[in-house]
C-alpha cells in the first residue's frame, strides 16, 4: 500500500501594497499602540477595527455572554435549584471522554457545594456504549433520584426521557452536539445548537455549556442575595476555570470568543498552582519542573491537549471514566497520588494497545495488495479494543493520506442474538470527503452510524462488511479530486530578518492561548542562507543556523531529522515558521520553529526532478530547443570533470542531487535532470565512464581516464536525440 505524500501549497494571507488596507492597518496599530506587523496578525484574525481587537485582547468576565440567552436556561436553573432546595437526590449523567469527565466534575462540585445529594453515572464504553440508557435510568430511579442532569450527552435521548417520566424522574439535558429532529421532552434542553437558540456563540464544549448553566444558577443566587450578578460569574470562573479549560481544549473546540476567554483564565489558574489537586498531580506526572520553585512555569493548551487529556481519556477508553472523575474530585493527597498512578498506568496500557493495533493495521496494508486501489481503507479484526481504534484510524489516515475506518468485532452487549456479529467501527477522513455523507451513501449496509465531517462511528454486521467496503469506495470514487491531496498552508505575512525581535515575539504571546480557530501565527521568509545544520534527539530533529541580510538566527525543525532534508549547508531556502522565544540559562533569544521548507525558486529549478519528461523523450517523444535537453561539449566537460574529481577522491557512488549541485554550482547554464541522464548514457555508450543507476537517482560510476581521446559525435544516442528535436527538424525541412 503506497503512502500518499500530500503536496503543500503555500499561501500568504496579507501582503502590504493595497492603499486602503495599509491605511486601516496603520490606524489600528496607532490606536492600539502596537507595531503594524502585530496589527496585521489581528487583521488576519478578523478584527477590522481597534475596538474589535481590544475586546479580543482583554480577558475580563464582563466579556462573557449572558447565559440566559441560551434557550431554556431559566427553566434549567429553576428545576436544578428547586431540586437543591427540596433536598431531592440528583444524578449527573455524563460521557466518558475528557469533556464529559470535566463536565461531571464541575457540576458535582457545584451542586454538593450547595448542599445537594448527588450521584454520578458515566456509562462504560464497552458493554454499555455512548448515551443515556433505560437500564441506567432504572437503577437511578431505584436509588430514589428524581432529577437527572445530562452533561455532554442526551440530545438524542427522546425515548429515554419519556421512559424516565413514567418512573417519576425528570430530566435537564445539557449538551453541545448537533440537534437533529425533535428534541427530548425534558424539563429543559440547553444546547446552543438548538434551531430556536439565539445564543451568539455556538462552539461551546459540553463543559462550556454546563459552565454557563452553573453561572446562571450562581447569578440567580446573587440576585436573591442582593449581590451584583457579575460577581456570580467571577465566583464560578475562580472555582472552575481550570476544569472548563481542560475539557474545552481536549474536545478540540475553536479557541475564539468565550472559549478563548475561559481557556486563558483556566491556564492562568493552573500556572499559578491554584488548580484542583488532581490536575496538579497529572501535570507533575507528565512534565518536568522548570526550576527549583516546584512549578511548571509556562502552561500551554498544547500541554493540556497532549499531556493531560490523553491520561484522562484513557480511563474511558479501556477502563472506567469514573476513575478520572474520582481523581478530579479527590482532596486527600494520598488518594490523589493513588488515582494519578492508576490513570498513568491505564494510559500506558492504552499506548501499548494502540501501538499493537497500529502495527497489525500497517501489516495488513503493507503485506497485501488488496487495498492498492482503495481510496477508503477499511480494516477489521476480532480482537481490537473498541475504545482505541479511533486513535489508530487517525494514525492510518495521517500516514497514508487516505480516509480510514477500523472495525472491531470484539463483541458488544447491545441485545443482539450474536454480540460478535456486530462490528463497531471508528473512522477518520481527509478534507474534501465528508465521512457522514459517505456513511449515509452506505446506510443500507449499516446498522447505525453518526459523527462529523472528519470523524465518525458506525455499527456493521459481519455479513455486510464486504458490501460496505465496496460501497464506501464507490462513493469515494465519485467525490475524490486532485485538490484533496494538496495541503494549503497559510502564512500570516512575510517577514524580513530585521523583524525577528524579542519585542515582536513577546507581542505574539498576547494572542494566546493558541489552538483550533486561533492558530499560532505562521510567517514566511524567503532567500535565507543555511549556514549550519545539526541534529538533535538521536537524529530525529534538526537545528539550523540561518542568515539573511547579515542577520544570524536559529531555527528548529521537529520531526524532520537526519537523511530527511533535501538541502545542505550553503543552500538558499524559503521557510514557513512560528516565532517564539528560547530561554536557556536566563538568556532569551528569538527562535524560529519551522513548519515547512522549500528550496528557493532558483535552486528548486536547478535540482528539479524531470523523470517523467526523461521517460517520454527516451521513449521517442519530440522536444523543443527551449527545453534545454541536448547537451553541448561544455556540458559533457563539466560533468566529466566532476565525476573524475570525485572518483580520484575515492567516491564512486553519488545521488543525482549531489551531482547536480556540483555541476551547477558556478554561474553557468543549467544542466537539468534530462540532460544529465543523457550525458550519463553517452558516457557509458562511449566507454568514457561506466555509470549504473543502482537505486532511484543513486548512481555508481567508474571513470576511464582516456576520455579526452573519445569523439562525442560518434554517439548513436546523441544522433537519435538530435533527430527528436521538433523545431530543429522543422528548420531542416
Helices and strands as residue ranges (DSSP letters): E 7-12, H 19-32, H 36-44, H 50-57, G 61-63, G 67-69, H 73-85, E 89-94, H 98-113, E 117-122, H 134-142, E 145-151, H 158-166, E 170-174, E 188-190, H 206-225, H 229-250, H 257-271, H 277-286, H 301-303, I 304-308, H 309-318, H 322-329, H 333-366, E 376-381, H 389-400, E 403-408, G 419-421, E 422-428, H 435-441, G 443-445, E 448-451, E 455-461, G 462-464, H 465-479, G 482-485, E 486-491, E 493-494, G 497-499, H 502-508, G 509-511, E 523-536, E 541-548, E 551-557, E 572-584, E 587-599, H 601-606, H 611-618, G 625-627, H 633-648, E 653-655, H 656-663, H 673-685, E 689-695, E 698-703, G 707-709, G 712-714, H 716-723, H 726-732
